[in-house]
Amino acid sequence: MIRADKINHNYYYPEQFKESGEKFLNSYTLEKEVSCPSEKIKGLKDKKSRVCRFCHKKYPFVSFSKDAHIFSELLGNKYLVSDFECDDCNSKFGKYENDLANFLGIIRTIQSVKAKKVPKFKSADKKLEAESTQELDEGTIVKVRRFDGLNKTFHFNKEKQQTEITYEKGPYTPLNVYKAILKMALSIIDEKHLADYKFAFEYLRTNKHDKNYSGFGIVTSYSMPLTFQFQQPTGMLFKKINSNAKLFTHLFYFAALNFIYEIVIPFNRQDAMFYQIPGGLDTLWCPPLFGHHKEERILSVYSNSLNLNSVERLYNQKETFVLPTKEGEYDKSRFLNKETGEVYEEEFDGSKIIGIDLLRIDDPNE
Ligand SMILES: [Zn+2]
């Protein structure tokens, strides 16, 4: 682990990102870090004096009666709300967030995200359900059940010692998923930069420009094992140090559950001059950042580049998630004889298994 001294002494990043991490931290500085408070925030503007930063409309031409969450509520943000998002924009962005939820799939349930209520998950083809059920003293039980006659859902991979669970995601439009992330980014931009991002706000709100300005929907993602979880959603804005550098002015970094998403914020007026030069702007990505105590719990970090530019709605997307399994787990199965109360053993037969219970043990350090 390397300490990210240049931005924040409490953050570290894994050795494997040494080179790219140094490059990034030499070029960008942390402008803002926003985490979710554990209670209601105070000091919001009175509803009658609010202006929407997204559509620029004021009360009473638009209403501000709903709680407008800066980071998506479905990722566990309860109290971080804004006073600059009108109800119209809020419901528009709600659609993007529904797509984000479908895109994320089962993970919110597996991680028992503390949203309004822990989401119950049903796969699009209704063959898999997951529910976070009992809160025990030591943790939470997540029940995963399959409802398909011929088992195509659970695969017990003896060779790799892992259980693979395949399910179908709900429909989503990739560009909407991207816009759900962009919305969070534009929500934490400082007032002084708003004029520079005038077009970005318009691009976010409408679909008029989706075709003419395509190609920005690229997300760099880092994902950690299911056993890892960030305590709360956190967003960071990084600003390039040298304003003449051929780089996007801002990068948005967002961490929640067991993943990190990064996007460059598009359409900054100051960046426009670089669009013309051959090769355009360069992109550098921030390394995944962790607090120190998590070090031993981060077994692996997978990096991925997600292309979310498509405006085509995707159906029947399959995803497999993998659970590590102890050696010997697939040798014998234990059954309970309900009449005698006796426990007996039989040869392991995966096709008989219709449910898997996961125990999530809460971290006492958090
Ligand atoms: Zn609005």
Residues whose N, C-alpha, C, O or C-beta is under 5 A from the ligand:
A	BS01	ZN	C52 F54 C55 C86 C89
